[in-house]
Amino acid sequence: MSNNHTETMSDIQRRCLTDSRYWFPRWEHGSLDERIHQALSIAGEAGEVVEHIKKEHRGDGLDLFELGRELADVTIYVMNLAESVGIDLEAAIAEKRQLNVHRWGEPT
């Protein structure tokens, strides 16, 4: 991805899926197999995030560089899944925030 800070989250979301489909063309675009792969990959990468926190908890420190890479992996797979089923994550996050504000109040 470029360092173009004018890209929206939706732009990045579309590019992540395009990149992944180019680099890993195994799955038929838009297929259930592609969505299963994306969902399982989210779980696997989230497990790697948990491993970093577990290491920190037992006193081994926290490697922020590696943690950042794993968080990026999780985010990319989430964006891929959203894009492949037609969910605009930027809009979904904004809507979810409004539901949370309604439920819990606006942070000050």
C-alpha positions in Angstrom: 0.0 0.0 0.0 1.1 3.5 -0.6 1.7 6.2 1.9 -1.1 8.3 0.3 -2.9 9.7 3.3 -5.8 10.8 1.2 -7.1 7.3 0.7 -10.2 6.5 2.6 -10.7 3.3 4.6 -13.0 2.2 1.8 -10.2 2.7 -0.8 -7.8 0.7 1.3 -10.4 -2.0 1.8 -10.9 -2.4 -1.9 -7.1 -2.5 -2.5 -6.5 -5.1 0.2 -8.9 -7.5 -1.5 -7.5 -6.8 -4.9 -4.0 -7.4 -3.6 -4.9 -10.6 -1.8 -6.7 -12.0 -4.8 -3.7 -11.3 -7.0 -1.2 -12.7 -4.6 -3.3 -15.7 -3.6 -5.5 -16.6 -6.5 -6.5 -20.0 -5.2 -10.1 -19.1 -4.2 -12.8 -18.4 -6.7 -13.7 -14.7 -6.3 -16.8 -14.2 -4.1 -17.1 -17.9 -3.3 -18.0 -19.4 0.0 -14.5 -21.0 0.0 -13.0 -17.6 -0.2 -15.1 -16.3 2.7 -14.2 -19.4 4.8 -10.5 -18.9 4.1 -10.9 -15.2 5.1 -12.8 -16.0 8.3 -10.3 -18.8 9.3 -7.4 -16.4 8.6 -8.9 -13.8 10.9 -9.1 -16.4 13.7 -5.5 -17.5 13.0 -4.1 -14.1 12.9 -6.1 -13.0 16.0 -4.5 -16.0 17.8 -1.1 -14.7 16.9 -2.0 -11.3 18.5 -3.1 -13.2 21.6 0.3 -15.0 21.7 2.1 -11.6 21.8 -0.1 -10.4 24.7 0.4 -13.8 26.5 4.2 -13.4 26.2 3.9 -9.9 27.6 1.8 -11.2 30.5 4.4 -13.8 31.4 7.1 -11.1 31.5 8.7 -11.6 28.1 8.0 -8.1 27.0 6.0 -6.8 24.1 7.4 -6.6 20.5 5.4 -3.7 19.2 6.8 -4.1 15.7 5.7 -7.8 15.4 2.4 -7.0 17.2 1.7 -4.3 14.7 2.3 -6.7 11.8 -0.1 -9.2 13.3 -2.8 -6.5 13.9 -2.3 -5.5 10.3 -2.9 -9.1 9.2 -6.1 -9.3 11.2 -7.3 -5.9 9.7 -6.5 -6.9 6.2 -8.4 -10.2 6.5 -11.4 -8.3 8.0 -11.3 -5.8 5.2 -11.1 -8.6 2.6 -14.1 -10.4 4.1 -16.1 -7.2 4.2 -15.2 -6.2 0.7 -15.9 -9.7 -0.7 -19.5 -9.6 0.7 -20.1 -5.9 -0.1 -19.9 -4.4 3.4 -18.4 -0.9 3.6 -16.5 -1.2 6.8 -16.1 2.6 7.2 -19.9 3.0 7.1 -20.4 -0.1 9.3 -18.0 1.3 11.9 -19.6 4.7 11.9 -23.1 3.1 12.3 -21.9 0.8 15.1 -20.3 3.8 16.9 -23.6 5.6 16.8 -25.3 2.6 18.3 -22.7 2.5 21.1 -23.1 6.3 21.7 -26.9 5.8 21.9 -26.4 2.9 24.4 -23.5 4.2 26.4 -23.3 7.9 25.8 -20.9 10.2 24.1 -17.4 10.2 25.5 -16.2 13.5 26.8 
